């Protein structure tokens, strides 16, 4: 049995494409509903979990064949876009590479903001939804539980989460810093103006 991952993230695709590939509005349920050996639209996919966030869309699956054609066809059908249009912006990982990818994602190493805290909950939520819909069997469940444990350990035993922040909180910090820089420069300008008036 092979473990497959097909996905796109902030490093491989534009925000516009990632938004198009979001699994909201029932798309996640529609994709997972197609899982099952013998179903013609996804080939022989036994298990599937979808991790969908604002910065990534990743499909993890198990299959008897290390072939991504069925998963690409599923993505094309769900998102109503020809494979040729999104193929260059996706990555395809099999077996050990797919496992490493999930471990990196859960630990926050593959995030736009390294160590950001939300991704671990999103990975856990993806597994929970797949289990509710009976598309995560023994293999993917064990893999995701291991990744979640690894993500928790990474945050508890390393400094990765020491300065971790969400993108919105980073934006607020940057805005505060910019505003204080502007305020400081205005004080300098005001001071220079007052000095000029005094000189006259």
Secondary structure, 3 states (H helix, E strand, C coil): CEEEEEEEECCCCCHHHHHHCCCCCCHHHHHHCCCCCCECCCECEEEEEEEEECCEEEEEEEECCCCCHHHHHHHHHHHCCCHHHHHHHCEEEECHHHHHHHHHHHHCCCCCCCCCCHHHHHHHHHHHHHHHCCCCCHHHHHHHHHHHHHHHHHHHHCCCCCCCCCHHHHHHHHHHHHHHHHHHHHHHHHHHHHHHHHHC
